[in-house]
């Protein structure tokens, strides 16, 4: 009997497929259908700190109504939170799989105290996204990484449910940061968050949005870093995000050391049917390989000599390009 169960961030999942935060998960009705299609867990569409702040700033007009500015900002925040808490509660009513809340934040402020109310609403875990480009000329090296640790520490003092950190790929050393996140209470990390891609229209001479969806080739980056990180920081769980466009990608991520995968673009492009297709493929592959459960092969192909990765990378680089000459 093949068992697809896995454990991620202390949560028991019936299979390793997690639907990532997006418009796919912004209503309870959609989440119910995702579970019916075979999802192992869902991450609710993120509550964006920056979006709430921008909306408050846009509507606030101190010169017109100075005594109401603070009230208006607080109202907008509370209204957004109230809607989000309703999404958690309604999703929990119709879903038996783990429902993971998501906050997209960029400051260590009192704003993240919303986490306590998210826990009280019934979320099974909380995923934190801290995605930002560091472009200041006065930037001090390491402050972006420290922001991750500060926000995590703040939240861990507030709630008891598992906290998952979803990282961007613009980090100098993800391994060192993951080690510190584990030390400060993170239950899992997701590698990697996806920045929206810019493009330029050369006829209209304006900036436009690039490709919104990820591509199968994007899988290489999370595979590399999960393979290394799961060797060096092995007491925290990992999920791969980005490039999960074929059922084979789920297996590759697990072999590299992931406990689960987060998928989004492929569902938009292929509908919910891709979830059951991936589960069936995983089960069939496990039967062919003689594996009865995921722990038997998880991490089987992670980096064995993680300390020697840099030398190996340089050697392969030289071999590749010497063969091209």
N, C-alpha and C positions, 0 to 999 in steps of 0.2 A: 504494500500500500504506500503510494507516494504522498508525502506530507509537505505542503508548500508553506507551512507556518514559519514565521520569522519573528524575531524580537528587535524592535527599534525604539530607542529612547525609553526603554522600560515598558513599552506597550507591546502587547501581543497582537500580531497581525496575521490574518488567515493566509496572506500571501504578501510578497514584497512590493506590490505595486501601490504607490501613493500618488494621488492626483494633486498636483501642486497648486499653490495659490494663484487664482486667475478668475476670469469671468465664468469659467466652468463650474466654480464652486460658490457662486454668490447668492444662491437661493437654496432653501431646504429641498425643494422639488428636484432640482438638478442633482443635489447630493444623494437623494434617495435613488435616483436612476443610476448614478455612478456606482453605488453599492450593489444594486441589482445586476449591473454589468460585470461585477467581480472585483471592484477595487478593494484593496486591503485597508486603506485609510484615505482620508481627504484632508487637505489643508485649505481652510476657508480663505476666500479672497481677503487680501491684507487690509488692515486699517492703517492708512497712511498718515503719519504725523505731519509730514510736509504739506500734504494736500489740505488737511484741516487748517493748518496754520495759514496757508496762502488764501484759503477761502475767507478766513476770519479777517486777514489783513485787507482783502479786497472790499469787504463789506463795511469794514470799520472806517468811520470818518470823524475823527476827534474834533475837527473844527466845526462840524455840524451838530454833533451830539456828544460832547466830550465825556459827560458822566455816564454814557451808555456804552462806551467802547469796550471796557473790560467785561461788562455784562454780555455784550453781543458775542465776544470771543468765547466766553465760557459756555454760552448757549449753543454755539455751533459745535464745540467740542462734545458737549454732553449729548447733543442730538445725534452726532455721528456715532458715539459710543453706544447710545441706546439702540440704534438700528443694528449695530454689530452684535450686541448682546442678544437681541431678538433672533438674529441669524444663528447664533450658537444654540440657543434654546430650541428653536424650531428644527434645526438639523439633528439635534440629539433626540428629538421625539421620533424621527423617522429613520434614523440610522443606528445600526448596532455596531458598526465598525468605529474605530477611533476617529474623533473629530478634533483636528488640531487647529487652534486659532493662530492668527498671524498678525504681527505688528511690523510695519516698515518704519523704522525710526532712525534718526541721525544725531540726536542729542541725548545726553544723560540728564534728563530733566524730570520734573514732577509729572510730566505727561505720561511716562511709562507706568505710573501708579495705576493706570487703567488696567494693568495686568491682573490686579487683585479681583476686580469686578469680572474680568474675563474668566478667571478661575471659578468664581462663584456662580457664573452662568452655566458651568458644566463642561467647559472645554477639557479634553483629555490631556492636552499638552499645549505648549505655546512655542511657535517658531518666530524667531527674531531675525529680521533682515536689516542689515546695515550696509546699504549700497551707495557709495558716493565716490566721485573722482577727487583726488587730492591735487589741487592746482594752485594753491596759494604760494606766492614767492617767499612768504615768511614761514612756510611749513617746517615743523620740527619733526625729524625722522622718528617714527615709532608712535606718534600721537594717534594716528588712525587706528592702529592695532590696539592701543590702550583704550580707545573709545569703546571697542568691542567688549573688553574686559570690564570696564566701568559700568556699561549698560547691563551686562549680564549680572554682575555683582549686585547692582541695584534691584534688579528684578528678582533675583534669588532670595533677597531679603523679604520680598513681598509675597511670593507664592510658593506652593509646594508641588505643583504639578511639574512634570518634566519640561525643561527648556531646551529647545533645539536652536542652534545658531546656523543660519544659512549665510555662507560667506561668498563674497565676490572673488573673482580670480585676479584682482589687481593688488595682490599681496606679495611682498618680497619673499617672505618665508612662512607659508601657511602652516608648516609643521610646528614651528615655535609657538604660533598663535593658538593652534589647536591644543597644544599641551597646556597652555595657560587657561584656555577655556575649560578644559577638563578639570584643572585644579580649582577653578572657581565655580564648579557645579553644573556645567553643561552636560546634558545627557546624550547629546548627539550633535553632529555637524552635517550639513548638506553642502556638497561641492558640485557645482558652483551656481551662484545667482547669475542671471543674464542681464547685462546692460542693454538698453535699447540701442540699436545700431543707427548711426547717422548716415546721411547721404546728401548729395548736392545735385540739384537740377541745374544743368549748365545752360539751358535755354531760358528758364525763368530767373536764373541767377538767385536762387534761394535755397535755404537748407530744407531738406525733407527727411521724412523717416525712412530708414533703411529696412532691411528684411526683419519683420517682427518675429517670425518663427525661427527656432533653432534648426540646425541641420544635423544629419547623421554624423558628419565629420567632427562635430563639436564634442563627441564622446571621448576623444583622445585625452583631453585635458583632465576631466574628472577621473578617468581611469588611471592616468599617471599619478595624480596626487593621492587618490584613495589607496592605490597600491603601495605608495611610500608611507603615507600617514598611518595606515592600519598596521604597518610593521613597527613603527616607532612609537606611536601612541595607541596602544591596542586595547585600552580599557574603555574607550568611548565608541559609540556606534556611528556608522557612516551611511549616508545615502548619496547616490549619484544623481545629478540633475544636469540636463543639457545633453542632447544627442541621443536620447532614448527614442529612436525612430523605427527600430526593428525589434521583434521579439528576442533576437539573439543578443541585443544590447543589454537586456535584463540579466542574462546569464553572465555576460562579460563583466558587468558591474559586481555581481556577487563573487565571481572568481577573483576579482581584484581586491576584495575585502569589504564590500558594501553589505549592509544588512537589508537595504531596500533601495528603490529608485523612485524619483519623482518625475512624473511626465505631464506634459501640458500641450505643447505644439502638436504632437502626433495625434492627440485626441481631437483637437480642432480640425486637423486635416483628414482624419480617418474615422471620426465618430467614436462613441463609446465601445464599439465592437473590437477595437484594438486591445482593450483590457482583457477580454476573455481569450482573444487570439494569443496574447502573450502568456497568459496562465496555462493554456493548453500546450503551447510550445515548450514552456519550462517543464511541465509535467512529463511530456513525451521525451524530452532530452534527458531528464533525470532517470527515467526508466531505461533508456538506451545505455546510459553510462553506469547504471547500477547503483545510483544514489537514492536512498530512501527519504532523506531529509536534507534541508539546506545546510545545516552545520557541517555535514560531511564534506562539502566542497567549498564553502564560503572561505575566501581568502587563500585558496589553494595556489593561486598565481599572483599573490601579492609580492612585493619586492622582498626577496630573501636577504640580500645584502644591502639594506637601505643606506648604510653609511657609505657604500661605494657607488651610489647612483650617479653622482656627478662625473666620476671617472668613466663609468660605463657610457653615460650620455655623450661625453666628449669623444670616446673611442668610436661609437657608432656613427657620430657625425662625420668623423674623418673617413670612416669606411664608406659611408654613403656617397660622399662627394668625390672621393678618389675613384670610385667605380663609375661616376658620371663623366669623368674626364675623357 
